[in-house]
């Protein structure tokens, strides 16, 4: 009798495991054409001089690459978080322009940029949040208010940060066309052709993680349609074209993303009406249902990447900082 129960239990456990492994093994990364997705043309041709990079030591000894622009006395600290596939260099212009309002820090998230550690990977789910908390604690002055700002997946990370263990470190959030979740009503299919998501792998790995099996979390689950003009250009070596399961999970709000939205402090959301990856007009109806603390700015004629350098973005963020 006992052995019968043991056998049934073993079979019951083995079947979901076999399904998960089957899903993971049924899908592999493929060739990306670079012919669809986001328009990087203005980002790679702009003449903004790059900001110098320093290293800030994280809790595990990793040296995080960080750009810094000091601001006036007694002003907030603003941390700018880049989007998927790229690095903090996307904020070289905006960071300088915000320097009359705040101290500005711009990290290359672990797994990205010139000195990524392991490109496209982190050590565990949630490491981005720990890194941002370490950076804030290392650089914020006593009593200084902190605004965490991010673009695209970086905006999603800001939302995740607000709902996590370190959310009390920030007084405000600025979200530039944030990625909220693949199934959020704001997200276009495959983010407008930018992302190739290995959905079956993600489902299988999620099943394994639910029962505490994390040994396969380094597997690639998403690729990006990075244009050949970027990959073959002078910044090609700084691009990151694929993410592991644990990095990808770290770079977005949690499964119940509405709870992370609800945890946001006072926030500003900016998006271009011509955004190729997200439906700009759907942010306010979705987010205001869960959090009344937001202000929304939609900019005519502006695309997903161009929202970062739009004059209206600088003006809106500057006003938001003044109100913190």
HELIX and SHEET records of a PDB file:
HELIX    1   1 UNK A    2  UNK A   25  1                                  24    
HELIX    2   2 UNK A   41  UNK A   45  1                                   5    
HELIX    3   3 UNK A   88  UNK A   91  5                                   4    
HELIX    4   4 UNK A   92  UNK A   97  1                                   6    
HELIX    5   5 UNK A   98  UNK A  100  5                                   3    
HELIX    6   6 UNK A  127  UNK A  139  1                                  13    
HELIX    7   7 UNK A  153  UNK A  162  1                                  10    
HELIX    8   8 UNK A  167  UNK A  169  5                                   3    
HELIX    9   9 UNK A  190  UNK A  193  1                                   4    
HELIX   10  10 UNK A  199  UNK A  210  1                                  12    
HELIX   11  11 UNK A  228  UNK A  231  1                                   4    
HELIX   12  12 UNK A  236  UNK A  238  5                                   3    
HELIX   13  13 UNK A  245  UNK A  250  1                                   6    
HELIX   14  14 UNK A  257  UNK A  262  1                                   6    
HELIX   15  15 UNK A  280  UNK A  282  5                                   3    
HELIX   16  16 UNK A  283  UNK A  288  1                                   6    
HELIX   17  17 UNK A  306  UNK A  309  5                                   4    
HELIX   18  18 UNK A  311  UNK A  322  1                                  12    
SHEET    1   A 8 UNK A  53  UNK A  57  0                                        
SHEET    2   A 8 UNK A  63  UNK A  69 -1                                        
SHEET    3   A 8 UNK A 103  UNK A 107 -1                                        
SHEET    4   A 8 UNK A  77  UNK A  81  1                                        
SHEET    5   A 8 UNK A 146  UNK A 151  1                                        
SHEET    6   A 8 UNK A 172  UNK A 176  1                                        
SHEET    7   A 8 UNK A 266  UNK A 272  1                                        
SHEET    8   A 8 UNK A 294  UNK A 299  1                                        
SHEET    1   B 3 UNK A 195  UNK A 197  0                                        
SHEET    2   B 3 UNK A 220  UNK A 224 -1                                        
SHEET    3   B 3 UNK A 242  UNK A 244 -1                                        
END                                                                             
